[in-house]
Amino acid sequence: MEEIWEWQNQLVDFGTKYTGSTGHTDYVDWLAERFAAIPGFTLKRDRLTFNRWLASEYSLAITTPTLDHPRPVPVTYYYPYSGQTPEGGVTGPLVDLGGYPPAAPDFSRAGYTPEFWAPARGAIALVRAPLSTYPLDIGQIVTGGYVPGKSSAQAVADYQGYAAAVTNPAWQGIFNPIPLLDAKNAGVLGVVCVWTGMPDDEVINQYNPFTTPYPSTSGLATPDDAGCPALWVGERTGAELAAAASTGQASATLVLTADITVGAATETLWGWLKGSGSTGENLIVNTHTDGPNATEENGGLGLLALAKHCAGLPSRNRDLYFSLVTGHFQLPQFTRTIPDARPEWGVDAISVWMLDHPEIYQRAVVGVTVEHLGCTMWTNDPATGNYAATGGYEWGITYTAQTTNAATTVNAEQAAYLSALASVNHSGWPNFPAVTVLPGAPPLYPGEGAPLYAGGLGTVSLIPLPTYLLQAGDAQHPQRLDLDKMDKNLMYGQILTFAHVLETLDHAPANAL
């Protein structure tokens, strides 16, 4: 555990690891060095290129007739891959367009019509984002769970009660991102996006959304295309800006400079440990390496520990493939469509690796996905209005699914995971509360396990969703990248659980999966 926690601190020292950034490249190189040192491990590196956008400077200032000079306005973060301004920014009248609060996730963005943006032509638009509260179990079928001292059914009931309405900044970008291309096409100079229903400590430094393309015809950032630069502000600041805009005499200067590189390089790490060769089948263990904080991209540390563990086992029946992909934080440029896909909502970056190496996933029976290790739970305390720790761990949501043509109704993937949970918790290491789910209607499947499921594999995919999942550190100690919100005992317990799962599934016959 202490060795893994040292790795975790090293990950933080690299800084934010946005796709193709220096911190990301350093982290990938560090991982590659350690995977290459594992006895019997064959390491490969796939070089990929993309149009990279990295923010440099960002700020917002407001001018009114009562101010002698522009007044700086507190900004929570920038809108990733939104656009760029000259060093002095863009200035225009501040026009309040109000908000668009849908009652349900609106993947069509139908509420943001061209008419919505028209009043802010030649201006800076102020827009309130929809409230980021949704049922966490939307599109899920809850199949089992583990909470110490309770039955699986009781754990399921606990989760369903918790998941009935969850506020999380990530939902805004996943379900209802503000469509900046429409704003650009309407002649809007820039957009100020206002968080709603959450305190500033919760929304500060949220890298959100990470699923949207650059607002240009091609969807790619280029140095000669300004896009539609956008920034985020907290709810109180948004109210102050709205009051200023209501006078009809306020203007704003929005600064968002960015480094844009066409054909920037980034790498996916992957490799394998040979099995006995008796089955002719593969197991895939996967994660991603890019992200904003201590937990979002620490799945690579879990894979490193699991590879070292599996290398020391006396025998392996199947070849074990480990895939640590790039591009999770620029999905518009790093996804491909899986042929003959099993229906699911969720296309992620491992789809590129799968289609670059189709012979690997086509011979695989199970995919095991490790993401977001060690998360404690933080939420907006309704009693105080403050963002604070609850004192517990985040729910370990895990998609446990059978193969497409499973020969049995017994879900061996779920059984292996629940058994491993019980074993690890009983041995004194924590890994709770945990819940197993399947895609429902709609078949929502978040995370890097989705393309493996789409490709017909059985899956065991861990995807906890803490409120700080996209946060590049808090306001007090941003350089720690939310390391204080992690628990090293939980992280270790989760890795031990996956070690049990891999051993069990490796020895299971294919017709049982």
ABEGO torsion letter per residue (X at the ends): XAAAAAAAAAAAAAEBBBBGBAAAAAAAAAAAAAAAABBGBBBBBBBBBBBBBBBABBBBBBBBAABABBBBBBBABBBBGAEBBBAAEBBBBBBBAEBBBBABBBAAGAABBAAAAAAABGBBBBBBBBBBBBBAABGBBBABBBBBGBBAAAAAAAAAAAAABBBBAAAAAAABBBBAAAAAAAGBABBBBBBBGBBAAAABGBBOBAABBBBBAAGBBBAABAEBBBBBBBAAAAAAAAAAAAAGABBBBBBBBBBBBBGBBBBBBBEBBBBAGAAGBBBBBBBBABEABAAAAAAAAAAAAAAAAAAABABBABBBBBBBBBGAABAAAABBBBBGBBBBBEBBAAAAAAAABAAAAAABABBBBBBGBGBBBBBBBAAAGBBBBAGBBBBBBBBBBBBAABABABBAAAAAAAAAAAAAAAAGBBBOBBBBBBBBOBBBBBEAAAAAAAAGBBBBBBBBBBAAAABBEBAABAAAGGAAABBAAAAAAAAAAAAAAAAAAAABBAAAX
